[in-house]
């Protein structure tokens, strides 16, 4: 039996990672866009958890199914953990794309924190019941450093400028199997799956 759950995201990179990480654990991850024609939720909260909750609850209420969502971001320590929850909306990402955003990050780091390139990715997973009640929350982090220039063709977002501790490759240079073992999203999903298997307030829809 597979455990079916709706993913509250239209981000192709996230959809791919969720499916790659959760499918071997017995989950059928269904992108919300396959069930409803329009899904566009504003992330108006001030924490990863609250933003993830907004998305999961909305997707559950719209589909009538259990839904999972995440909110995640890059936290650069010398920049006060920016861009953080605004990772998809900072440094001109929406207007100019990630390569331009990378240049702006490097410039600000060179000015404000030339001797500290430490950073971490953070991911908060939230699962909502079919009636839109938050059932579980899981958090994952991976620590590392910002590098220049950008390297790698895989991944998405800030992956080309982040090297996790203990490795020499950026996330964008890594094989998906490796990244999906050590990433912030992988760590959060491991915690989520552990909570499900222990019966801690989570009961995914069973498909026979």
C-alpha positions as CSV (number, residue, x, y, z in Angstrom):
1,X,0.0,0.0,0.0
2,X,1.1,3.5,-0.8
3,X,0.4,6.5,1.5
4,X,-1.1,9.2,-0.7
5,X,-0.4,12.9,0.1
6,X,-0.9,16.1,-1.8
7,X,2.1,18.4,-2.2
8,X,1.2,22.1,-1.8
9,X,3.7,23.4,-4.3
10,X,4.0,24.3,-8.0
11,X,7.9,24.4,-7.8
12,X,9.2,21.8,-10.2
13,X,12.4,21.4,-8.2
14,X,10.6,20.8,-4.9
15,X,8.1,18.4,-6.5
16,X,11.0,16.4,-7.9
17,X,12.8,16.3,-4.5
18,X,9.7,15.4,-2.6
19,X,8.9,12.5,-4.9
20,X,12.5,11.2,-5.0
21,X,12.8,11.3,-1.2
22,X,9.3,10.1,-0.2
23,X,8.5,7.5,-3.0
24,X,11.1,5.0,-1.7
25,X,9.4,5.3,1.8
26,X,6.0,4.3,0.4
27,X,4.4,7.6,-0.3
28,X,2.6,8.7,-3.5
29,X,3.2,12.4,-3.7
30,X,0.6,14.2,-5.8
31,X,1.4,17.8,-6.8
32,X,-1.6,20.0,-6.1
33,X,-1.5,21.3,-9.6
34,X,-2.7,17.9,-10.8
35,X,-5.9,18.2,-8.8
36,X,-6.9,21.8,-9.1
37,X,-6.4,24.2,-12.0
38,X,-5.3,27.3,-9.9
39,X,-3.2,27.1,-6.8
40,X,-1.5,30.4,-5.8
41,X,-1.1,31.1,-2.1
42,X,0.7,34.1,-0.7
43,X,3.3,33.5,1.9
44,X,2.5,36.3,4.3
45,X,3.9,35.0,7.6
46,X,7.2,35.8,9.3
47,X,8.4,32.2,10.0
48,X,9.1,29.1,7.9
49,X,6.6,27.2,9.9
50,X,3.7,29.7,9.5
51,X,4.3,29.9,5.8
52,X,4.4,26.2,5.4
53,X,1.2,25.9,7.4
54,X,-0.6,28.5,5.2
55,X,0.2,26.4,2.1
56,X,-0.6,23.0,3.6
57,X,-3.9,24.1,5.1
58,X,-5.0,25.8,1.9
59,X,-4.1,22.7,-0.3
60,X,-5.9,20.4,2.1
61,X,-9.1,22.5,2.2
62,X,-9.1,22.9,-1.6
63,X,-8.6,19.2,-2.4
64,X,-10.2,17.5,0.6
65,X,-7.1,15.4,1.0
66,X,-4.2,15.3,3.4
67,X,-1.6,17.8,2.3
68,X,2.1,18.4,2.9
69,X,4.1,21.6,2.3
70,X,7.4,23.1,3.1
71,X,8.9,26.5,3.5
72,X,12.6,26.7,3.2
73,X,15.4,29.2,2.6
74,X,19.1,30.1,2.7
75,X,20.3,31.7,5.9
76,X,23.6,33.6,5.5
77,X,25.0,34.1,9.0
78,X,27.0,37.3,8.4
79,X,23.9,38.9,6.8
80,X,21.7,38.3,9.8
81,X,20.4,35.0,8.4
82,X,19.1,36.7,5.2
83,X,17.5,36.0,2.8
84,X,15.8,33.4,5.1
85,X,12.0,33.3,4.6
86,X,12.4,35.8,1.8
87,X,14.8,33.6,-0.2
88,X,12.5,33.5,-3.3
89,X,11.9,37.3,-3.1
90,X,15.2,38.8,-2.1
91,X,18.2,40.1,-4.0
92,X,16.1,40.6,-7.1
93,X,15.5,36.9,-7.7
94,X,12.0,37.4,-9.1
95,X,12.9,40.3,-11.3
96,X,16.4,39.3,-12.5
97,X,16.9,35.6,-11.7
98,X,19.3,33.7,-9.5
99,X,22.6,34.4,-11.3
100,X,22.1,38.2,-10.7
101,X,21.0,37.5,-7.1
102,X,24.2,35.6,-6.5
103,X,26.3,38.6,-7.6
104,X,24.4,40.8,-5.2
105,X,24.9,38.4,-2.3
106,X,28.6,38.1,-3.0
107,X,28.9,41.9,-3.1
108,X,27.1,42.4,0.1
109,X,29.1,39.7,1.9
110,X,32.3,41.2,0.6
111,X,31.3,44.5,2.2
112,X,29.7,43.3,5.4
113,X,31.1,39.9,6.3
114,X,34.4,39.3,4.3
115,X,35.7,36.8,6.9
116,X,32.5,34.8,7.4
117,X,31.0,32.8,4.6
118,X,29.0,30.4,6.9
119,X,25.4,29.7,6.1
120,X,22.7,27.1,6.5
121,X,19.6,25.9,4.6
122,X,16.5,25.5,6.7
123,X,13.3,23.6,5.8
124,X,10.1,23.3,7.8
125,X,7.6,20.6,6.8
126,X,3.9,20.9,7.7
127,X,1.2,18.3,7.2
128,X,-2.5,19.3,7.3
129,X,-5.5,17.0,7.6
130,X,-8.2,16.8,4.9
131,X,-10.2,19.4,6.8
132,X,-7.2,21.8,7.1
133,X,-6.0,21.1,10.6
134,X,-2.2,21.1,11.1
135,X,-1.2,17.5,12.1
136,X,2.6,17.6,12.3
137,X,5.6,19.9,11.9
138,X,9.2,18.8,11.1
139,X,12.3,20.9,10.8
140,X,15.6,20.1,9.0
141,X,18.8,22.1,8.6
142,X,22.1,21.6,6.8
143,X,25.1,23.8,7.6
144,X,27.8,24.9,5.2
145,X,29.3,27.8,3.4
146,X,28.7,30.2,0.5
147,X,31.2,29.9,-2.4
148,X,32.1,32.0,-5.4
149,X,31.7,31.5,-8.3
150,X,28.5,29.5,-8.7
151,X,29.1,25.9,-9.6
152,X,27.0,23.0,-11.0
153,X,24.1,22.4,-13.3
154,X,21.8,20.4,-11.0
155,X,19.4,21.4,-8.2
156,X,17.6,24.8,-8.2
157,X,17.6,28.1,-6.3
158,X,20.7,28.8,-4.3
159,X,22.2,25.3,-4.8
160,X,25.1,26.5,-7.0
161,X,26.6,28.7,-4.3
162,X,26.2,26.5,-1.2
163,X,28.7,23.8,-0.1
164,X,27.5,21.7,2.8
165,X,30.0,21.0,5.7
166,X,32.1,17.9,5.0
167,X,31.9,18.2,1.2
168,X,33.7,20.0,-1.6
169,X,30.8,20.0,-4.0
170,X,27.9,22.5,-4.1
171,X,24.4,21.1,-4.0
172,X,24.2,21.9,-7.7
173,X,27.2,19.7,-8.4
174,X,25.9,16.7,-6.4
175,X,24.2,13.6,-7.7
176,X,20.6,13.8,-6.7
177,X,20.9,10.6,-4.6
178,X,23.6,12.2,-2.4
179,X,21.8,15.6,-2.1
180,X,18.6,13.9,-1.2
181,X,20.4,12.1,1.7
182,X,22.0,15.1,3.4
183,X,19.9,18.2,2.4
184,X,17.7,20.3,4.7
185,X,14.6,19.0,3.0
186,X,15.8,15.4,3.3
187,X,16.4,15.9,7.1
188,X,13.0,17.5,7.6
189,X,11.3,14.7,5.6
190,X,13.1,12.0,7.6
191,X,11.7,13.6,10.8
192,X,8.3,13.7,9.2
193,X,8.4,10.1,8.2
194,X,9.7,9.1,11.6
195,X,6.7,10.9,13.2
196,X,4.3,9.1,10.8
197,X,5.7,5.6,11.5
198,X,5.5,6.2,15.3
199,X,1.9,7.3,14.9
200,X,2.5,10.8,16.3
201,X,-0.7,12.5,15.1
202,X,-0.3,11.7,11.4
203,X,-2.4,9.3,9.4
204,X,-1.8,9.4,5.6
205,X,-4.5,8.2,3.3
206,X,-3.9,4.5,2.5
207,X,-4.4,3.4,-1.1
208,X,-5.0,-0.3,-1.7
